[in-house]
Amino acid sequence: MDNNPKLEIWCNSCQSWFRSTLIQFGDSASFMDAVMYENSEPCENCETTVTHDKKFMRFTDENGDIWHI
């Protein structure tokens, strides 16, 4: 199991999660407290540019717990 925290983004185009290469958080508190909107990055699966805010993000912490809005 990967014990490194990671932020993933939902791609509406290919209907899959991909790991964000632009934004990362060290812990769940940082993720939950962050104000995020209108970020854009390409989906690693289909290369579509995805514009997203926190409702299309999920954060997996070092314990494997998943956090999302």
N, CA, C and O atoms as CSV, one atom per row, in Angstrom:
chain,resi,resn,atom,element,x,y,z
A,1,MET,N,N,0.845,-1.187,0.000
A,1,MET,CA,C,0.000,0.000,0.000
A,1,MET,C,C,0.886,1.245,0.000
A,1,MET,O,O,1.907,1.297,0.685
A,2,ASP,N,N,0.481,2.233,-0.771
A,2,ASP,CA,C,1.180,3.520,-0.841
A,2,ASP,C,C,0.780,4.357,0.376
A,2,ASP,O,O,-0.383,4.741,0.504
A,3,ASN,N,N,1.722,4.641,1.260
A,3,ASN,CA,C,1.427,5.411,2.465
A,3,ASN,C,C,1.660,6.903,2.291
A,3,ASN,O,O,1.592,7.653,3.265
A,4,ASN,N,N,1.931,7.347,1.076
A,4,ASN,CA,C,2.123,8.766,0.808
A,4,ASN,C,C,0.777,9.428,0.574
A,4,ASN,O,O,-0.045,8.899,-0.174
A,5,PRO,N,N,0.530,10.583,1.204
A,5,PRO,CA,C,-0.714,11.306,0.941
A,5,PRO,C,C,-0.817,11.659,-0.547
A,5,PRO,O,O,0.188,11.955,-1.193
A,6,LYS,N,N,-2.043,11.625,-1.082
A,6,LYS,CA,C,-2.211,11.997,-2.489
A,6,LYS,C,C,-3.558,12.661,-2.712
A,6,LYS,O,O,-4.549,12.368,-2.043
A,7,LEU,N,N,-3.554,13.563,-3.673
A,7,LEU,CA,C,-4.766,14.248,-4.087
A,7,LEU,C,C,-5.137,13.746,-5.474
A,7,LEU,O,O,-4.307,13.728,-6.383
A,8,GLU,N,N,-6.396,13.338,-5.626
A,8,GLU,CA,C,-6.880,12.878,-6.926
A,8,GLU,C,C,-8.039,13.750,-7.385
A,8,GLU,O,O,-8.786,14.309,-6.582
A,9,ILE,N,N,-8.163,13.844,-8.703
A,9,ILE,CA,C,-9.180,14.671,-9.365
A,9,ILE,C,C,-10.088,13.767,-10.185
A,9,ILE,O,O,-9.628,12.797,-10.788
A,10,TRP,N,N,-11.384,14.090,-10.207
A,10,TRP,CA,C,-12.342,13.341,-11.008
A,10,TRP,C,C,-12.439,13.955,-12.397
A,10,TRP,O,O,-12.675,15.155,-12.534
A,11,CYS,N,N,-12.258,13.129,-13.436
A,11,CYS,CA,C,-12.406,13.574,-14.815
A,11,CYS,C,C,-13.795,13.194,-15.310
A,11,CYS,O,O,-14.126,12.011,-15.385
A,12,ASN,N,N,-14.603,14.185,-15.646
A,12,ASN,CA,C,-15.948,13.919,-16.167
A,12,ASN,C,C,-15.913,13.345,-17.573
A,12,ASN,O,O,-16.853,12.670,-17.993
A,13,SER,N,N,-14.846,13.605,-18.298
A,13,SER,CA,C,-14.741,13.131,-19.675
A,13,SER,C,C,-14.587,11.612,-19.746
A,13,SER,O,O,-15.347,10.942,-20.445
A,14,CYS,N,N,-13.600,11.069,-19.021
A,14,CYS,CA,C,-13.362,9.614,-19.083
A,14,CYS,C,C,-13.883,8.882,-17.848
A,14,CYS,O,O,-13.714,7.669,-17.725
A,15,GLN,N,N,-14.516,9.621,-16.935
A,15,GLN,CA,C,-15.145,9.042,-15.752
A,15,GLN,C,C,-14.159,8.266,-14.868
A,15,GLN,O,O,-14.437,7.142,-14.449
A,16,SER,N,N,-13.004,8.884,-14.593
A,16,SER,CA,C,-12.018,8.215,-13.749
A,16,SER,C,C,-11.270,9.225,-12.888
A,16,SER,O,O,-11.275,10.424,-13.168
A,17,TRP,N,N,-10.627,8.720,-11.836
A,17,TRP,CA,C,-9.786,9.532,-10.966
A,17,TRP,C,C,-8.368,9.549,-11.500
A,17,TRP,O,O,-7.894,8.550,-12.041
A,18,PHE,N,N,-7.685,10.680,-11.352
A,18,PHE,CA,C,-6.264,10.749,-11.679
A,18,PHE,C,C,-5.559,11.586,-10.618
A,18,PHE,O,O,-6.153,12.484,-10.021
A,19,ARG,N,N,-4.291,11.281,-10.394
A,19,ARG,CA,C,-3.515,11.979,-9.371
A,19,ARG,C,C,-3.128,13.368,-9.857
A,19,ARG,O,O,-2.629,13.534,-10.970
A,20,SER,N,N,-3.361,14.353,-9.016
A,20,SER,CA,C,-3.002,15.728,-9.359
A,20,SER,C,C,-1.488,15.885,-9.371
A,20,SER,O,O,-0.795,15.435,-8.459
A,21,THR,N,N,-0.991,16.525,-10.409
A,21,THR,CA,C,0.437,16.822,-10.483
A,21,THR,C,C,0.706,18.266,-10.065
A,21,THR,O,O,1.859,18.650,-9.869
A,22,LEU,N,N,-0.347,19.063,-9.928
A,22,LEU,CA,C,-0.192,20.473,-9.594
A,22,LEU,C,C,-0.352,20.769,-8.107
A,22,LEU,O,O,0.316,21.652,-7.570
A,23,ILE,N,N,-1.232,20.037,-7.450
A,23,ILE,CA,C,-1.599,20.356,-6.076
A,23,ILE,C,C,-1.410,19.122,-5.206
A,23,ILE,O,O,-1.872,18.037,-5.558
A,24,GLN,N,N,-0.730,19.282,-4.069
A,24,GLN,CA,C,-0.619,18.203,-3.097
A,24,GLN,C,C,-0.729,18.787,-1.694
A,24,GLN,O,O,-0.356,19.936,-1.459
A,25,PHE,N,N,-1.237,17.993,-0.774
A,25,PHE,CA,C,-1.379,18.381,0.623
A,25,PHE,C,C,-0.612,17.390,1.482
A,25,PHE,O,O,-0.496,16.215,1.134
A,26,GLY,N,N,-0.086,17.867,2.608
A,26,GLY,CA,C,0.661,17.007,3.512
A,26,GLY,C,C,-0.217,16.218,4.454
A,26,GLY,O,O,0.182,15.158,4.938
A,27,ASP,N,N,-1.427,16.730,4.724
A,27,ASP,CA,C,-2.310,16.038,5.657
A,27,ASP,C,C,-3.765,16.406,5.372
A,27,ASP,O,O,-4.051,17.314,4.591
A,28,SER,N,N,-4.676,15.681,6.022
A,28,SER,CA,C,-6.109,15.877,5.773
A,28,SER,C,C,-6.583,17.251,6.249
A,28,SER,O,O,-7.469,17.836,5.626
A,29,ALA,N,N,-6.016,17.778,7.335
A,29,ALA,CA,C,-6.429,19.099,7.829
A,29,ALA,C,C,-6.131,20.180,6.793
A,29,ALA,O,O,-6.941,21.081,6.573
A,30,SER,N,N,-4.967,20.085,6.160
A,30,SER,CA,C,-4.614,21.059,5.117
A,30,SER,C,C,-5.588,20.981,3.954
A,30,SER,O,O,-5.998,22.008,3.413
A,31,PHE,N,N,-5.960,19.763,3.567
A,31,PHE,CA,C,-6.928,19.584,2.484
A,31,PHE,C,C,-8.286,20.158,2.867
A,31,PHE,O,O,-8.878,20.919,2.102
A,32,MET,N,N,-8.780,19.798,4.044
A,32,MET,CA,C,-10.113,20.232,4.452
A,32,MET,C,C,-10.194,21.755,4.642
A,32,MET,O,O,-11.250,22.345,4.413
A,33,ASP,N,N,-9.106,22.389,5.052
A,33,ASP,CA,C,-9.100,23.835,5.276
A,33,ASP,C,C,-8.858,24.654,4.005
A,33,ASP,O,O,-9.123,25.856,3.993
A,34,ALA,N,N,-8.371,24.036,2.958
A,34,ALA,CA,C,-8.013,24.753,1.733
A,34,ALA,C,C,-9.257,25.275,1.005
A,34,ALA,O,O,-10.300,24.622,0.974
A,35,VAL,N,N,-9.119,26.447,0.431
A,35,VAL,CA,C,-10.153,27.015,-0.431
A,35,VAL,C,C,-9.642,26.834,-1.858
A,35,VAL,O,O,-8.622,27.412,-2.235
A,36,MET,N,N,-10.333,26.052,-2.628
A,36,MET,CA,C,-9.881,25.705,-3.976
A,36,MET,C,C,-11.030,25.908,-4.959
A,36,MET,O,O,-12.159,25.497,-4.687
A,37,TYR,N,N,-10.752,26.531,-6.085
A,37,TYR,CA,C,-11.754,26.648,-7.138
A,37,TYR,C,C,-11.076,26.981,-8.458
A,37,TYR,O,O,-10.028,27.626,-8.497
A,38,GLU,N,N,-11.691,26.533,-9.523
A,38,GLU,CA,C,-11.258,26.781,-10.899
A,38,GLU,C,C,-9.781,26.477,-11.160
A,38,GLU,O,O,-9.083,27.258,-11.805
A,39,ASN,N,N,-9.319,25.339,-10.653
A,39,ASN,CA,C,-7.985,24.847,-10.991
A,39,ASN,C,C,-8.113,24.035,-12.272
A,39,ASN,O,O,-9.161,23.438,-12.520
A,40,SER,N,N,-7.077,24.002,-13.080
A,40,SER,CA,C,-7.105,23.228,-14.328
A,40,SER,C,C,-5.828,22.419,-14.472
A,40,SER,O,O,-4.734,22.889,-14.160
A,41,GLU,N,N,-5.989,21.199,-14.948
A,41,GLU,CA,C,-4.846,20.355,-15.280
A,41,GLU,C,C,-5.320,19.235,-16.204
A,41,GLU,O,O,-6.503,18.897,-16.206
A,42,PRO,N,N,-4.414,18.660,-16.985
A,42,PRO,CA,C,-4.812,17.593,-17.901
A,42,PRO,C,C,-4.998,16.271,-17.181
A,42,PRO,O,O,-4.228,15.922,-16.286
A,43,CYS,N,N,-6.020,15.544,-17.579
A,43,CYS,CA,C,-6.254,14.192,-17.061
A,43,CYS,C,C,-5.148,13.278,-17.582
A,43,CYS,O,O,-4.849,13.281,-18.777
A,44,GLU,N,N,-4.546,12.501,-16.696
A,44,GLU,CA,C,-3.474,11.598,-17.127
A,44,GLU,C,C,-4.001,10.403,-17.911
A,44,GLU,O,O,-3.222,9.693,-18.546
A,45,ASN,N,N,-5.318,10.167,-17.878
A,45,ASN,CA,C,-5.906,9.036,-18.589
A,45,ASN,C,C,-6.331,9.380,-20.015
A,45,ASN,O,O,-6.079,8.612,-20.943
A,46,CYS,N,N,-6.983,10.549,-20.190
A,46,CYS,CA,C,-7.513,10.896,-21.511
A,46,CYS,C,C,-6.978,12.217,-22.058
A,46,CYS,O,O,-7.287,12.585,-23.191
A,47,GLU,N,N,-6.180,12.930,-21.267
A,47,GLU,CA,C,-5.530,14.186,-21.646
A,47,GLU,C,C,-6.488,15.371,-21.801
A,47,GLU,O,O,-6.080,16.433,-22.273
A,48,THR,N,N,-7.744,15.206,-21.415
A,48,THR,CA,C,-8.688,16.319,-21.414
A,48,THR,C,C,-8.298,17.283,-20.307
A,48,THR,O,O,-7.956,16.846,-19.209
A,49,THR,N,N,-8.340,18.584,-20.567
A,49,THR,CA,C,-8.085,19.563,-19.518
A,49,THR,C,C,-9.299,19.625,-18.613
A,49,THR,O,O,-10.410,19.904,-19.063
A,50,VAL,N,N,-9.079,19.364,-17.337
A,50,VAL,CA,C,-10.156,19.310,-16.354
A,50,VAL,C,C,-10.073,20.554,-15.469
A,50,VAL,O,O,-9.038,20.821,-14.858
A,51,THR,N,N,-11.163,21.309,-15.406
A,51,THR,CA,C,-11.263,22.437,-14.494
A,51,THR,C,C,-12.048,21.943,-13.288
A,51,THR,O,O,-13.139,21.393,-13.431
A,52,HIS,N,N,-11.485,22.143,-12.097
A,52,HIS,CA,C,-12.087,21.526,-10.916
A,52,HIS,C,C,-11.971,22.410,-9.687
A,52,HIS,O,O,-11.153,23.327,-9.619
A,53,ASP,N,N,-12.831,22.095,-8.708
A,53,ASP,CA,C,-12.723,22.661,-7.380
A,53,ASP,C,C,-12.790,21.485,-6.395
A,53,ASP,O,O,-12.715,20.332,-6.821
A,54,LYS,N,N,-12.926,21.746,-5.108
A,54,LYS,CA,C,-12.819,20.664,-4.124
A,54,LYS,C,C,-13.899,19.600,-4.242
A,54,LYS,O,O,-13.682,18.469,-3.807
A,55,LYS,N,N,-15.047,19.919,-4.811
A,55,LYS,CA,C,-16.084,18.888,-4.897
A,55,LYS,C,C,-15.717,17.794,-5.903
A,55,LYS,O,O,-16.369,16.750,-5.932
A,56,PHE,N,N,-14.686,18.012,-6.728
A,56,PHE,CA,C,-14.213,16.994,-7.664
A,56,PHE,C,C,-12.834,16.462,-7.262
A,56,PHE,O,O,-12.096,15.932,-8.092
A,57,MET,N,N,-12.497,16.615,-5.965
A,57,MET,CA,C,-11.207,16.155,-5.453
A,57,MET,C,C,-11.424,15.155,-4.327
A,57,MET,O,O,-12.433,15.198,-3.624
A,58,ARG,N,N,-10.459,14.255,-4.169
A,58,ARG,CA,C,-10.431,13.410,-2.982
A,58,ARG,C,C,-8.973,13.312,-2.523
A,58,ARG,O,O,-8.049,13.264,-3.335
A,59,PHE,N,N,-8.800,13.284,-1.218
A,59,PHE,CA,C,-7.472,13.238,-0.621
A,59,PHE,C,C,-7.339,11.944,0.164
A,59,PHE,O,O,-8.188,11.634,1.000
A,60,THR,N,N,-6.292,11.194,-0.096
A,60,THR,CA,C,-6.003,9.977,0.661
A,60,THR,C,C,-4.820,10.268,1.567
A,60,THR,O,O,-3.738,10.622,1.097
A,61,ASP,N,N,-5.032,10.117,2.881
A,61,ASP,CA,C,-3.966,10.443,3.824
A,61,ASP,C,C,-3.006,9.271,4.020
A,61,ASP,O,O,-3.160,8.221,3.396
A,62,GLU,N,N,-2.018,9.459,4.890
A,62,GLU,CA,C,-0.979,8.453,5.105
A,62,GLU,C,C,-1.521,7.161,5.713
A,62,GLU,O,O,-0.852,6.130,5.652
A,63,ASN,N,N,-2.727,7.198,6.302
A,63,ASN,CA,C,-3.355,5.999,6.869
A,63,ASN,C,C,-4.259,5.280,5.865
A,63,ASN,O,O,-4.811,4.222,6.165
A,64,GLY,N,N,-4.405,5.860,4.675
A,64,GLY,CA,C,-5.284,5.281,3.662
A,64,GLY,C,C,-6.718,5.768,3.755
A,64,GLY,O,O,-7.576,5.314,2.998
A,65,ASP,N,N,-6.992,6.696,4.685
A,65,ASP,CA,C,-8.335,7.260,4.812
A,65,ASP,C,C,-8.579,8.255,3.686
A,65,ASP,O,O,-7.696,9.044,3.349
A,66,ILE,N,N,-9.775,8.219,3.105
A,66,ILE,CA,C,-10.117,9.090,1.985
A,66,ILE,C,C,-11.013,10.227,2.486
A,66,ILE,O,O,-12.007,9.998,3.175
A,67,TRP,N,N,-10.634,11.460,2.122
A,67,TRP,CA,C,-11.361,12.664,2.504
A,67,TRP,C,C,-11.896,13.347,1.249
A,67,TRP,O,O,-11.180,13.485,0.257
A,68,HIS,N,N,-13.140,13.767,1.296
A,68,HIS,CA,C,-13.706,14.539,0.174
A,68,HIS,C,C,-14.872,15.360,0.691
A,68,HIS,O,O,-15.373,15.142,1.793
A,69,ILE,N,N,-15.283,16.293,-0.121
A,69,ILE,CA,C,-16.377,17.200,0.251
A,69,ILE,C,C,-17.690,16.612,-0.212
A,69,ILE,O,O,-18.744,17.213,-0.002
